[in-house]
Amino acid sequence: MTGPMPGATTGPNSGQNPSQPPVLAVLPFQVAGTDPAADPLAQGLLEDICGELTRFRSLQVISWMSGLAVAGLSDREAGARLGASRLLRGSLRRAGGRLRVTAALVDCGGGRQLWSEQYDFSAGDVFAIQDEVVARIAATLSTRLEETARDDLRRKPTDSLAAYELTLRGLALLRQGSPSADEEARGLFERAIDLDPHYARAHAGISLSWFNEWSCHFWERFEENGQRAYTHAHRALEIDDRDALLHVVIGKVLNYRREFDRAAWYFDRALALCPNDADMLIEMSIGEAFLGRPELGADHAERALRLNPCHPNHYFAYAAIAHAAAGNHERAAALAAAIDGFPIVDVPAFVAIAYANLGRMEEGRAMLAVYEREYRDWINGGREPLPGEACRWLLTVNPYRRAEDRAVLAEGFRLLDDACGKASEAAASDAVLASHPEPTEAAALVPEAGQWRLAFGGQTVRLPDLKGLHDIRRLLERPGTEVHCLDLAERGDEHFAGDAALDEPARRALKARIRDLQEDLAEAEDRNDPLQAERLRGDIDELVDTLAKALGLGGRSRRLGSLAERARTTVTWRIRHALRKVEAAHPALGRHLANSLRTGTFCAYRPERAIAWQLSDSREAGETRPPARLGAAT
């Protein structure tokens, strides 16, 4: 996002709205001495820092070319010319084989220096140095700008705050990690949305508040709070799909639903959007371990610690779990020693396993006893756990995708305590069953050899493979749970390509043509004409791609909103087409599904009576009990 160009009349001293996010201008890095070899590095730092800072959704960053035009002016004059409230100035100095980079953040209005830091490197690979400096400055600067904005807010009465300021104050409350702070924050976010219904950060704040309670509190409302976090995160992303932390929220919820492939997609998307957001990286570190990528999780944790050296205490806890999962037991033990208390219930268990693998049995058993006390107080309502109960709970609750990762933890428990080890081995080999009402009727929707077997009410039929049946099966797996249409649709990187220009009449014509082709496709499938059906599917996909890329121009809607609309239309049509096929072949099942399925932006299966669905020959585990997460605010 870019601010006014040189010559603009808005600025911190010329009428800029104080209720808007900070506007930052990055000025050229000054090169000390006459070393011409440093000049390309200085220019590279200028361009890359501007580019990296634009990834952070809370910042507005002025084009680096505008910064060149005001490099010789005072801070106050440069800010006024560019409409900036903050300036970043920097310098480069070479001395022998060393390179020193200095960066300083300045308040344009008062001239105060808000932050300054030096980075020293061996003068080796210039590109590696540039990447490291850019990452560290971007991560630190985004945090410092938010902190200074919060400091300014403390001097203002809450009643005077506008949407941005309400949201910023709400985000500060979320870091307290308490239910009362979460509730107060939600009130601020809702006031912000009343002022600006399309303010994505406020919608994101509501999601993060429920995410806090889902991951930290209220075990008895675990599923409900997780669904709220998931739903509000998707609503925020429909307005602005570039908030990386919201992709992490959805990915973590999907992890606990055992929808690992989709969780990985969201984690990877978050990393592509903002690879230097320390808060996001530390949140992802444990999630990657659950996905079977523990080494990547440990890398994320180390990068978060490096990018945010003044991090809160829960960074150590998350990092210790990530390293223990990756088998880096020495590092896990060292990180555990830095934790001030245990903000997450099961941290002591992971630390105990690390000690066991290091042969430090006395320390490991002492830490296991700490974990069992935490489990007793926070999970078991004060009741002393049975032998092995707390260890089995940890392996049952945490959604490890790979059996070998659960087995490693079970072996660590076995080294520490025989009863704990036996319970853990049983938990590591058991599938976790979904906790739904006791079923009163059996049915089946199972893919078999390119077809589907459908059984209901004593009648069995077979249908050809249809995408809509895959969608329906996803909904049947989690009765009563809303699933966003994007998590049913198939996606790839091409869906996030640049927009194409189409006017309103052209879009209406495209939509009409798509509807005609869909009817032709249904007829081709009815005639069992696979060649014609495949050709029509290709035509539909191409037209839908064109339409999806065109939406969002002219400020009428945003790109993910258009992508969500495309997914909603596609998924709804696929499900309805599949229902027509089911109704024709099996009227009773067709009526049941038609009455129980809800389509739209969020889709769900809500049957009037519980059905025991067989959905595959080897069904993967579904829901879990709540995880052990305390006090780690997002």
C-alpha positions as CSV (number, residue, x, y, z in Angstrom):
1,M,0.0,0.0,0.0
2,T,1.5,3.4,-0.9
3,G,0.8,6.8,0.6
4,P,0.7,10.3,-1.1
5,M,3.4,11.2,-3.5
6,P,5.8,14.2,-2.9
7,G,3.9,17.4,-2.8
8,A,0.9,16.0,-0.9
9,T,-0.7,18.3,1.6
10,T,-1.7,15.6,4.1
11,G,0.8,14.8,6.9
12,P,1.1,14.6,10.6
13,N,1.1,18.4,10.8
14,S,-1.3,19.1,8.0
15,G,-4.6,17.4,8.8
16,Q,-3.8,13.7,8.6
17,N,-6.5,11.7,10.4
18,P,-5.0,10.5,13.7
19,S,-7.4,7.5,13.7
20,Q,-5.7,5.8,10.8
21,P,-2.9,3.3,10.9
22,P,0.7,4.7,11.0
23,V,2.0,5.8,7.6
24,L,5.7,4.9,7.2
25,A,8.3,6.4,4.8
26,V,11.6,4.6,4.4
27,L,14.4,7.0,3.4
28,P,17.6,5.9,1.6
29,F,20.3,4.4,3.7
30,Q,23.3,6.7,4.0
31,V,26.7,5.2,3.1
32,A,29.5,6.2,5.4
33,G,32.8,7.0,3.7
34,T,33.4,6.7,0.0
35,D,33.1,3.0,-0.6
36,P,31.2,2.6,-3.8
37,A,30.6,-1.1,-3.3
38,A,28.2,-0.3,-0.5
39,D,25.9,1.7,-2.7
40,P,24.1,-1.3,-4.3
41,L,23.5,-2.8,-0.9
42,A,22.0,0.5,0.4
43,Q,19.6,0.6,-2.6
44,G,18.7,-3.0,-2.2
45,L,18.0,-2.5,1.5
46,L,15.7,0.5,0.7
47,E,13.7,-1.4,-1.9
48,D,13.4,-4.7,0.0
49,I,12.5,-3.2,3.4
50,C,9.7,-1.3,1.7
51,G,8.5,-4.4,0.0
52,E,8.7,-6.6,3.1
53,L,6.9,-4.0,5.3
54,T,3.9,-4.0,2.9
55,R,3.2,-7.6,3.9
56,F,2.2,-6.5,7.4
57,R,-1.5,-5.6,7.3
58,S,-1.3,-3.0,10.1
59,L,1.1,-0.7,8.2
60,Q,0.8,1.7,5.3
61,V,4.1,2.1,3.5
62,I,5.0,4.9,1.1
63,S,6.8,4.0,-2.1
64,W,10.6,3.9,-1.8
65,M,10.8,6.2,-4.8
66,S,9.0,8.9,-2.8
67,G,11.6,8.5,-0.1
68,L,14.4,9.3,-2.5
69,A,12.8,12.7,-3.3
70,V,12.8,13.9,0.3
71,A,16.1,12.3,1.6
72,G,17.7,15.7,2.2
73,L,14.8,17.3,4.2
74,S,14.3,17.4,7.9
75,D,12.2,14.7,9.5
76,R,9.3,17.1,10.0
77,E,9.5,18.4,6.4
78,A,9.9,14.9,4.9
79,G,6.9,13.7,6.8
80,A,4.7,16.7,5.8
81,R,5.7,16.2,2.1
82,L,4.9,12.5,2.1
83,G,1.9,12.4,4.4
84,A,3.9,10.1,6.8
85,S,3.7,9.9,10.5
86,R,6.9,7.9,10.9
87,L,10.2,7.8,9.1
88,L,12.8,5.0,9.0
89,R,16.4,6.2,8.5
90,G,19.4,4.0,8.2
91,S,23.1,4.0,7.5
92,L,25.9,1.6,6.3
93,R,29.5,1.5,7.5
94,R,32.3,-0.9,6.5
95,A,35.3,-1.4,8.7
96,G,37.8,-4.1,7.5
97,G,35.8,-7.3,7.1
98,R,32.8,-6.1,9.1
99,L,29.7,-4.4,8.0
100,R,27.5,-2.3,10.4
101,V,23.9,-1.5,9.5
102,T,22.0,1.0,11.7
103,A,18.3,1.7,11.5
104,A,16.2,4.3,13.4
105,L,12.5,5.0,13.6
106,V,11.5,8.7,14.0
107,D,8.2,10.4,14.9
108,C,7.7,13.0,12.2
109,G,5.5,15.3,14.3
110,G,7.6,15.6,17.5
111,G,11.0,14.5,16.1
112,R,11.3,11.8,18.8
113,Q,13.5,8.8,18.0
114,L,11.2,5.9,18.8
115,W,13.5,3.0,18.1
116,S,17.1,2.3,17.0
117,E,19.1,-0.8,16.5
118,Q,22.5,-1.8,15.1
119,Y,23.3,-5.0,13.1
120,D,26.9,-6.2,12.7
121,F,27.9,-8.8,10.1
122,S,31.0,-10.2,8.5
123,A,31.3,-8.7,5.1
124,G,30.6,-11.9,3.1
125,D,27.7,-12.8,1.0
126,V,26.0,-9.5,0.3
127,F,22.6,-11.0,-0.6
128,A,22.5,-13.1,2.5
129,I,23.3,-10.0,4.6
130,Q,20.6,-8.1,2.8
131,D,18.0,-10.8,3.4
132,E,18.9,-11.0,7.1
133,V,18.8,-7.3,7.7
134,V,15.5,-6.8,5.8
135,A,13.9,-9.6,7.8
136,R,15.0,-8.4,11.2
137,I,14.2,-4.7,10.5
138,A,10.7,-5.6,9.1
139,A,9.8,-7.9,12.0
140,T,11.1,-5.5,14.7
141,L,9.7,-2.4,13.1
142,S,6.1,-3.8,12.7
143,T,6.1,-4.5,16.5
144,R,7.6,-1.1,17.4
145,L,5.1,0.8,15.3
146,E,2.2,-1.0,16.9
147,E,3.6,-0.4,20.4
148,T,4.1,3.3,19.8
149,A,0.5,3.6,18.5
150,R,-0.8,1.8,21.6
151,D,1.2,4.2,23.8
152,D,-0.5,7.2,22.0
153,L,-3.9,5.5,22.6
154,R,-3.4,5.3,26.4
155,R,-3.6,9.1,26.5
156,K,-7.0,9.2,24.8
157,P,-10.5,8.4,26.3
158,T,-12.0,5.2,24.9
159,D,-15.2,7.0,23.8
160,S,-13.3,9.1,21.3
161,L,-11.6,6.2,19.5
162,A,-12.4,5.5,15.8
163,A,-12.4,2.1,14.1
164,Y,-8.6,1.7,13.8
165,E,-7.9,2.8,17.3
166,L,-10.6,0.6,18.8
167,T,-9.1,-2.4,16.9
168,L,-5.6,-1.6,18.0
169,R,-6.7,-1.4,21.7
170,G,-8.6,-4.7,21.2
171,L,-5.5,-6.4,19.8
172,A,-3.5,-5.2,22.8
173,L,-6.1,-6.7,25.2
174,L,-5.9,-10.1,23.4
175,R,-2.2,-10.3,24.4
176,Q,-3.3,-10.6,28.0
177,G,-4.6,-14.1,27.3
178,S,-7.5,-14.0,29.8
179,P,-11.2,-14.6,29.2
180,S,-12.2,-11.2,30.6
181,A,-9.7,-9.5,28.3
182,D,-11.0,-11.5,25.3
183,E,-14.5,-10.5,26.0
184,E,-13.6,-6.8,26.4
185,A,-11.6,-6.9,23.2
186,R,-14.6,-8.4,21.3
187,G,-16.7,-5.4,22.4
188,L,-14.1,-3.0,21.0
189,F,-14.0,-4.9,17.7
190,E,-17.7,-4.9,17.4
191,R,-17.8,-1.1,17.9
192,A,-15.1,-0.8,15.2
193,I,-17.3,-2.9,12.8
194,D,-20.3,-0.6,13.6
195,L,-18.1,2.3,12.4
196,D,-16.7,0.4,9.4
197,P,-18.4,-2.9,8.5
198,H,-15.7,-3.7,5.9
199,Y,-12.7,-3.2,8.3
200,A,-11.0,-6.5,7.9
201,R,-8.7,-6.1,11.0
202,A,-11.7,-5.7,13.3
203,H,-13.3,-8.9,11.9
204,A,-9.9,-10.6,12.3
205,G,-9.8,-9.4,15.9
206,I,-13.1,-11.2,16.7
207,S,-11.7,-14.4,15.2
208,L,-8.5,-14.1,17.3
209,S,-10.5,-13.5,20.5
210,W,-12.4,-16.7,20.0
211,F,-9.1,-18.4,19.0
212,N,-7.7,-17.4,22.3
213,E,-10.6,-19.0,24.2
214,W,-10.5,-22.0,21.9
215,S,-6.8,-22.6,22.5
216,C,-6.4,-21.4,26.0
217,H,-9.7,-21.7,28.0
218,F,-13.1,-23.2,28.3
219,W,-12.6,-26.9,27.6
220,E,-16.3,-27.5,27.8
221,R,-16.9,-25.1,24.9
222,F,-13.9,-26.3,22.8
223,E,-15.8,-27.2,19.6
224,E,-18.0,-24.1,19.7
225,N,-15.2,-21.7,20.2
226,G,-13.1,-23.3,17.5
227,Q,-15.9,-23.0,15.1
228,R,-16.4,-19.3,16.0
229,A,-12.7,-18.6,15.4
230,Y,-12.8,-20.5,12.1
231,T,-16.0,-18.7,10.9
232,H,-14.9,-15.2,11.8
233,A,-11.4,-15.8,10.3
234,H,-13.0,-16.7,7.0
235,R,-15.3,-13.6,7.1
236,A,-12.3,-11.4,7.6
237,L,-10.4,-13.1,4.8
238,E,-13.3,-12.5,2.4
239,I,-12.6,-8.8,2.9
240,D,-8.8,-9.0,2.8
241,D,-7.1,-12.3,2.1
242,R,-3.6,-11.0,2.9
243,D,-3.7,-11.4,6.7
244,A,-1.2,-14.2,7.3
245,L,-2.1,-14.8,11.0
246,L,-5.8,-15.5,10.0
247,H,-4.6,-18.3,7.7
248,V,-2.7,-19.7,10.7
249,V,-5.9,-19.6,12.8
250,I,-7.8,-21.6,10.2
251,G,-4.9,-24.0,9.7
252,K,-4.7,-24.7,13.4
253,V,-8.5,-25.3,13.7
254,L,-8.3,-27.7,10.7
255,N,-5.4,-29.5,12.3
256,Y,-7.6,-30.4,15.3
257,R,-10.3,-31.5,12.9
258,R,-7.6,-33.9,11.4
259,E,-8.0,-32.1,8.0
260,F,-4.2,-32.1,7.6
261,D,-3.9,-31.4,3.9
262,R,-6.1,-28.3,4.1
263,A,-4.3,-27.2,7.3
264,A,-1.0,-27.4,5.5
265,W,-2.3,-25.3,2.6
266,Y,-3.2,-22.5,5.0
267,F,0.1,-22.7,6.8
268,D,2.0,-22.5,3.5
269,R,-0.2,-19.6,2.3
270,A,0.5,-17.7,5.6
271,L,4.3,-18.2,5.1
272,A,4.1,-17.0,1.5
273,L,2.2,-13.9,2.6
274,C,4.4,-12.8,5.5
275,P,7.5,-14.9,6.1
276,N,9.0,-12.5,8.7
277,D,6.0,-12.1,11.1
278,A,7.5,-13.5,14.3
279,D,4.1,-14.0,16.1
280,M,2.8,-16.0,13.1
281,L,5.9,-18.1,12.9
282,I,5.8,-19.1,16.6
283,E,2.1,-20.0,16.3
284,M,2.9,-22.2,13.3
285,S,5.8,-24.0,15.0
286,I,3.7,-26.6,16.9
287,G,1.2,-26.9,14.0
288,E,4.0,-28.0,11.7
289,A,5.0,-30.7,14.2
290,F,1.4,-32.0,14.2
291,L,1.4,-32.0,10.4
292,G,4.5,-34.3,10.3
293,R,6.9,-31.5,9.5
294,P,8.6,-31.1,13.0
295,E,12.0,-29.9,11.5
296,L,10.2,-27.1,9.8
297,G,8.4,-26.2,13.0
298,A,11.7,-26.0,14.9
299,D,13.0,-23.7,12.1
300,H,10.0,-21.5,12.4
301,A,10.5,-21.3,16.2
302,E,14.2,-20.3,15.9
303,R,13.4,-17.7,13.3
304,A,10.7,-16.2,15.5
305,L,13.1,-16.0,18.4
306,R,15.7,-14.3,16.3
307,L,13.3,-11.8,14.6
308,N,11.6,-10.8,17.9
309,P,14.4,-10.9,20.6
310,C,12.1,-9.0,23.0
311,H,9.4,-11.7,22.6
312,P,6.8,-12.6,25.3
313,N,7.3,-15.6,27.5
314,H,5.2,-18.0,25.6
315,Y,7.7,-18.0,22.7
316,F,10.0,-20.1,24.8
317,A,7.2,-22.6,25.6
318,Y,6.1,-23.0,21.9
319,A,9.8,-23.3,20.8
320,A,10.5,-25.9,23.4
321,I,7.6,-28.1,22.2
322,A,8.7,-27.6,18.6
323,H,12.3,-28.7,19.2
324,A,11.2,-31.6,21.4
325,A,8.9,-32.8,18.6
326,A,11.9,-32.5,16.1
327,G,14.2,-34.5,18.4
328,N,16.4,-31.5,19.3
329,H,16.4,-32.4,23.0
330,E,19.3,-30.3,24.1
331,R,17.7,-27.2,22.6
332,A,14.3,-28.1,24.0
333,A,15.8,-28.4,27.5
334,A,17.7,-25.1,27.1
335,L,14.6,-23.3,26.1
336,A,12.6,-24.8,28.9
337,A,15.1,-23.3,31.4
338,A,14.2,-19.8,30.2
339,I,10.4,-20.2,30.7
340,D,9.0,-18.1,33.5
341,G,6.3,-20.6,34.7
342,F,4.5,-22.8,32.2
343,P,1.9,-20.8,30.1
344,I,0.9,-24.0,28.3
345,V,-0.3,-27.1,30.2
346,D,1.6,-29.8,28.4
347,V,5.0,-28.0,28.1
348,P,6.4,-29.8,31.1
349,A,5.5,-33.1,29.5
350,F,7.5,-32.3,26.4
351,V,10.4,-31.1,28.5
352,A,10.3,-34.3,30.6
353,I,10.6,-36.3,27.3
354,A,13.5,-34.3,26.2
355,Y,15.3,-34.9,29.6
356,A,14.5,-38.6,29.3
357,N,16.1,-38.8,25.8
358,L,19.2,-37.0,27.2
359,G,19.5,-39.5,30.0
360,R,18.6,-36.9,32.7
361,M,16.0,-39.1,34.3
362,E,15.8,-37.3,37.7
363,E,15.0,-34.0,36.0
364,G,12.7,-35.7,33.6
365,R,10.6,-37.4,36.4
366,A,10.5,-34.1,38.3
367,M,9.1,-32.4,35.2
368,L,6.7,-35.2,34.6
369,A,5.3,-34.6,38.1
370,V,4.9,-30.9,37.3
371,Y,2.9,-31.8,34.2
372,E,0.7,-34.1,36.1
373,R,0.0,-31.3,38.6
374,E,-0.9,-28.9,35.8
375,Y,-3.1,-31.6,34.3
376,R,-4.8,-32.1,37.6
377,D,-5.4,-28.4,38.2
378,W,-6.4,-27.2,34.7
379,I,-7.8,-30.3,32.9
380,N,-9.0,-32.6,35.6
381,G,-10.9,-30.2,37.8
382,G,-8.6,-30.8,40.8
383,R,-9.0,-34.6,40.8
384,E,-5.7,-36.6,41.0
385,P,-5.1,-38.4,37.7
386,L,-5.0,-42.1,37.5
387,P,-1.6,-43.7,36.6
388,G,-0.8,-42.8,33.0
389,E,-4.0,-40.8,32.6
390,A,-2.3,-37.4,31.9
391,C,0.2,-38.9,29.4
392,R,-2.6,-40.7,27.5
393,W,-4.6,-37.5,27.4
394,L,-1.7,-35.6,25.8
395,L,-1.3,-38.1,23.0
396,T,-5.1,-38.3,22.5
397,V,-5.7,-34.5,22.4
398,N,-2.8,-33.4,20.2
399,P,-3.5,-34.1,16.5
400,Y,-0.3,-35.8,15.3
401,R,-0.7,-36.8,11.7
402,R,2.1,-39.4,11.8
403,A,2.0,-42.5,14.0
404,E,5.8,-42.4,14.3
405,D,5.6,-39.0,16.0
406,R,3.1,-40.3,18.6
407,A,5.3,-43.3,19.1
408,V,8.4,-41.2,19.8
409,L,6.4,-39.4,22.6
410,A,5.1,-42.6,23.9
411,E,8.6,-44.0,24.1
412,G,9.8,-40.9,26.0
413,F,7.0,-41.5,28.6
414,R,7.9,-45.2,28.8
415,L,11.5,-44.2,29.8
416,L,10.2,-42.1,32.6
417,D,7.4,-44.2,34.0
418,D,6.2,-47.7,33.2
419,A,2.5,-47.0,33.9
420,C,2.7,-43.8,31.9
421,G,4.4,-45.5,29.1
422,K,1.8,-48.3,28.8
423,A,-1.1,-45.8,28.7
424,S,0.8,-43.7,26.2
425,E,1.5,-46.6,23.9
426,A,-2.2,-47.4,23.9
427,A,-3.1,-43.8,23.1
428,A,-0.6,-43.7,20.3
429,S,-2.1,-46.7,18.6
430,D,-5.8,-45.7,19.1
431,A,-7.8,-43.7,16.7
432,V,-9.7,-40.8,18.3
433,L,-13.4,-41.1,17.7
434,A,-15.7,-38.2,17.0
435,S,-18.1,-37.4,19.8
436,H,-21.5,-37.2,18.1
437,P,-24.9,-38.4,19.4
438,E,-25.5,-42.1,19.5
439,P,-26.6,-43.0,16.0
440,T,-30.0,-44.5,15.4
441,E,-29.5,-45.6,11.8
442,A,-26.7,-46.9,9.6
443,A,-25.9,-45.6,6.1
444,A,-23.0,-45.6,3.7
445,L,-21.5,-43.2,1.1
446,V,-18.3,-44.9,0.1
447,P,-16.0,-44.5,-3.0
448,E,-15.2,-47.8,-4.6
449,A,-13.3,-48.4,-7.8
450,G,-14.2,-45.1,-9.5
451,Q,-17.8,-45.3,-8.4
452,W,-19.8,-44.5,-5.2
453,R,-21.7,-47.0,-3.1
454,L,-24.7,-45.4,-1.4
455,A,-26.7,-47.3,1.2
456,F,-29.7,-46.0,3.2
457,G,-32.9,-47.4,4.6
458,G,-32.1,-50.9,3.5
459,Q,-31.5,-50.0,-0.2
460,T,-28.1,-49.8,-1.9
461,V,-27.3,-48.1,-5.2
462,R,-24.1,-47.2,-7.1
463,L,-23.4,-43.9,-8.9
464,P,-20.5,-42.7,-11.1
465,D,-17.8,-40.4,-9.5
466,L,-19.1,-36.9,-9.0
467,K,-17.3,-34.0,-7.3
468,G,-20.5,-33.1,-5.5
469,L,-20.4,-36.5,-3.7
470,H,-16.9,-35.7,-2.4
471,D,-18.2,-32.4,-1.0
472,I,-21.2,-34.2,0.6
473,R,-18.9,-36.7,2.2
474,R,-16.8,-33.9,3.7
475,L,-20.0,-32.6,5.3
476,L,-21.2,-35.9,6.5
477,E,-17.8,-36.4,8.3
478,R,-18.7,-33.6,10.7
479,P,-22.4,-33.3,11.2
480,G,-23.5,-30.0,12.5
481,T,-20.2,-28.2,11.7
482,E,-20.1,-25.3,9.2
483,V,-17.4,-25.7,6.6
484,H,-16.4,-22.8,4.4
485,C,-16.9,-23.2,0.7
486,L,-13.2,-22.5,0.1
487,D,-12.4,-25.5,2.2
488,L,-14.6,-27.7,0.0
489,A,-13.4,-26.2,-3.3
490,E,-10.1,-27.2,-4.9
491,R,-7.5,-24.4,-5.0
492,G,-4.1,-23.6,-6.2
493,D,-1.7,-20.7,-6.5
494,E,-3.2,-19.6,-9.8
495,H,-6.3,-18.6,-7.9
496,F,-4.4,-15.7,-6.4
497,A,-3.1,-14.3,-9.7
498,G,-3.7,-10.8,-10.8
499,D,-7.1,-9.5,-11.8
500,A,-8.4,-9.2,-15.3
501,A,-10.6,-6.4,-16.6
502,L,-14.3,-7.2,-17.4
503,D,-17.2,-4.7,-17.3
504,E,-20.6,-5.5,-15.8
505,P,-22.3,-6.6,-19.0
506,A,-19.4,-8.9,-19.8
507,R,-19.6,-10.5,-16.4
508,R,-23.4,-11.0,-16.7
509,A,-22.8,-12.7,-20.0
510,L,-20.1,-14.9,-18.6
511,K,-22.4,-16.0,-15.7
512,A,-25.2,-16.8,-18.1
513,R,-22.9,-18.9,-20.3
514,I,-21.6,-20.8,-17.3
515,R,-25.1,-21.6,-16.2
516,D,-25.9,-22.9,-19.8
517,L,-22.7,-25.0,-19.8
518,Q,-23.6,-26.5,-16.4
519,E,-26.9,-27.7,-17.7
520,D,-25.2,-29.1,-20.8
521,L,-22.8,-30.9,-18.5
522,A,-25.6,-32.4,-16.4
523,E,-27.3,-33.7,-19.6
524,A,-24.0,-35.2,-20.9
525,E,-23.5,-37.0,-17.6
526,D,-27.1,-38.3,-17.8
527,R,-26.3,-39.7,-21.3
528,N,-23.1,-41.3,-19.9
529,D,-21.0,-39.3,-22.4
530,P,-17.7,-38.9,-20.6
531,L,-15.9,-37.2,-23.5
532,Q,-18.5,-34.5,-23.9
533,A,-18.7,-34.1,-20.1
534,E,-14.9,-33.6,-19.8
535,R,-14.9,-31.0,-22.5
536,L,-17.7,-29.1,-20.9
537,R,-16.0,-29.2,-17.5
538,G,-12.9,-27.7,-19.1
539,D,-15.0,-24.9,-20.7
540,I,-16.7,-24.2,-17.3
541,D,-13.4,-24.1,-15.4
542,E,-11.9,-21.7,-17.9
543,L,-14.9,-19.3,-17.8
544,V,-15.1,-19.5,-14.0
545,D,-11.4,-18.7,-13.8
546,T,-11.9,-15.6,-16.0
547,L,-14.9,-14.5,-14.0
548,A,-13.1,-14.9,-10.6
549,K,-10.1,-13.0,-11.7
550,A,-12.3,-10.1,-13.0
551,L,-14.2,-9.6,-9.8
552,G,-12.8,-7.1,-7.3
553,L,-12.0,-4.3,-9.8
554,G,-13.0,-0.7,-9.3
555,G,-13.2,-1.0,-5.5
556,R,-16.5,-2.9,-5.7
557,S,-15.2,-6.0,-3.9
558,R,-11.9,-7.6,-2.9
559,R,-10.2,-10.5,-4.5
560,L,-10.8,-13.2,-1.9
561,G,-14.4,-12.1,-1.7
562,S,-14.6,-12.9,-5.4
563,L,-12.7,-16.1,-4.9
564,A,-15.2,-17.0,-2.1
565,E,-18.1,-16.2,-4.4
566,R,-16.6,-18.4,-7.1
567,A,-16.2,-21.2,-4.6
568,R,-19.7,-20.7,-3.2
569,T,-21.2,-20.9,-6.7
570,T,-19.1,-23.9,-7.8
571,V,-19.7,-25.9,-4.6
572,T,-23.4,-25.2,-4.5
573,W,-23.8,-26.3,-8.1
574,R,-21.8,-29.4,-7.5
575,I,-23.8,-30.5,-4.5
576,R,-27.1,-29.8,-6.1
577,H,-26.2,-31.7,-9.2
578,A,-25.1,-34.6,-7.1
579,L,-28.3,-34.5,-5.1
580,R,-30.3,-34.7,-8.4
581,K,-28.4,-37.9,-9.3
582,V,-29.0,-39.3,-5.8
583,E,-32.7,-38.5,-5.8
584,A,-33.1,-40.2,-9.2
585,A,-31.3,-43.4,-8.0
586,H,-32.3,-43.5,-4.4
587,P,-35.3,-41.2,-3.6
588,A,-35.3,-41.8,0.2
589,L,-31.6,-40.9,0.5
590,G,-32.1,-38.0,-1.8
591,R,-34.9,-36.6,0.4
592,H,-32.8,-37.1,3.6
593,L,-29.8,-35.2,2.1
594,A,-31.9,-32.5,0.5
595,N,-33.5,-31.8,3.9
596,S,-30.2,-32.0,5.9
597,L,-27.7,-30.2,3.7
598,R,-27.2,-26.5,3.8
599,T,-25.1,-24.8,1.1
600,G,-23.8,-21.2,0.7
601,T,-20.7,-19.5,1.9
602,F,-20.7,-21.9,4.8
603,C,-22.0,-25.4,4.2
604,A,-23.2,-28.0,6.7
605,Y,-25.0,-31.3,7.2
606,R,-27.6,-31.0,10.0
607,P,-29.7,-34.2,10.1
608,E,-32.9,-34.4,12.1
609,R,-31.7,-37.8,13.5
610,A,-28.3,-39.2,14.1
611,I,-27.0,-41.4,11.3
612,A,-24.0,-43.8,11.6
613,W,-22.3,-43.0,8.2
614,Q,-19.7,-45.3,6.8
615,L,-17.7,-43.0,4.6
616,S,-14.7,-45.2,3.7
617,D,-13.2,-48.6,4.3
618,S,-10.6,-47.2,6.7
619,R,-12.0,-44.0,8.1
620,E,-9.5,-41.5,9.6
621,A,-10.1,-40.3,13.1
622,G,-12.3,-37.3,13.6
623,E,-12.7,-34.8,16.5
624,T,-10.6,-34.7,19.6
625,R,-11.1,-33.5,23.1
626,P,-9.7,-30.0,23.9
627,P,-6.0,-29.3,23.7
628,A,-3.8,-28.3,26.6
629,R,-3.2,-24.6,25.9
630,L,-3.1,-21.9,28.6
631,G,-2.2,-18.3,28.5
632,A,-0.5,-18.2,25.1
633,A,-2.2,-15.2,23.6
634,T,-2.2,-14.7,19.9
